[in-house]
Amino acid sequence: QVQLVESGGGLVQPGGSLRLSCAPSGTIYRINDMAWYRQAPGKERELVALISSDTFINYADSVKGRFTISRDNAKNTVYLQMNSLKPEDTAVYYCNAHISPNWNTGYFEHWGLGTLVTVSS
């Protein structure tokens, strides 16, 4: 059973930085898209950034120029470097990945449990 494990959330002051990490546990053959979503209190979950297996990258307009998504395929890990954080970035951040468990199986979507990022003075 594949699980996505996130780390790196916490409390940071406005203007500060955090780096989130996410890696799957379990049996993995191949990973396609990896992404970060977030959900603020009272709001719907939204895409923050996505990186495909061939490193195509897409960002939400609200984070362009401040956040950077990257992946280390050798470690099956996706990162989200968040700089110049604002109070409106406060949310639970979720890792998302499409993972194939073996050579003759398609991709399945997986979600992490989320990590809380709080931007406050």
N, C-alpha and C positions, 0 to 999 in steps of 0.2 A: 504494500500500500504506500503510495507516494504522498509525502507531506511536504509542504513548503514552510520553511522556518525563517522568520524575519528577525532582524536585530538592528539596533542603532537608534531607536526612538528615544525621546526624552524631552526635557524642558530646556528651552534655549531662549535667549533674549532676542528681541527684534534686531535684525542685522547680522545675526549669528549664523553658524553653519552646523549641519549634521550630515552624516552619511549613513544611509540605510543599506543593509545587505539582506539577501535572500538566497537560500540554497535549498534544494530538495533533498529529502532523505528517502530511501527505498530504492527499488530497482528502476533504473533509467537506461533507455537505449539512446534516445535522441530528444532534444528540446528544440521546439520551434520558437514562436514568439514568447518574449518575457516582458512583463509590464508592471508598472506601479499605478494603483488607483488610490483614491482617498475619499473619505466620507466625513464631512464635518457635521456637527450636531444639527439636526433638523434639515439636513440637505441630502440629496441623492448621491450615491457613489459616482465618482467621475474619473475618467482616465487622466492621469498625470503625465505619463511618458511610456513609450513602447519602443522596444528594440527587437528587430526580427533576427532570425538565424544568420542572415547575410548582412546584418548591422544596419538595415534601414531603421531610421529613428524618427519618431513623431512626438511632439510635445504639445501639451495644452498651452493655449496662448498666455494664460496667467502665469506660467512658470518659465517661459522662454527667456533665455539669457541668464537665468538664475539657477536652474536645476540642470544636472547632467546625468543621463542614464548611460550605463556601460555594462558589459558582461564579460566574464572570464569563462570561456567555454571549457577550459581544462578543469575548472572547479565547479562547473554548472552553476555559477553564481551570478546574480544580477545586482547591481549597485545603483543607488540614487544619491548623488552628491547634491545637497541642497544648500545654496548660499544666499545671502541677503534675505534671510527669512523674514516673513511678515506675520503679524497676528492672524491674518486671514488664511495662512497656510496651516493653521491649527486643524488637525483632523486625525483620524485613524488611517494609517497608510497600509494598504494591502498589496501583497505581491501576487502576481498572476502569471501562470505559465502553461503552455500547451506542451504536454510531455507524452512521448511514446515509450511504453515500458519494454518493448522488444521489437525485433526486426519485422515481424509480420502483423503488427498492430498499429492502428492509426493513433492520432494524437487525442489526448484527453485534457480537458481544461481543469486546472487546479488553482485553489486559492489558499493563501496563508491566513492565519488567524488575525493578523493585523498588529501593528505597532503604533502606539500613540505618540504623536508629535505635538507638543504644545509650545507656541511662540508667545511669550509674555514677559513683560518687565516686572 
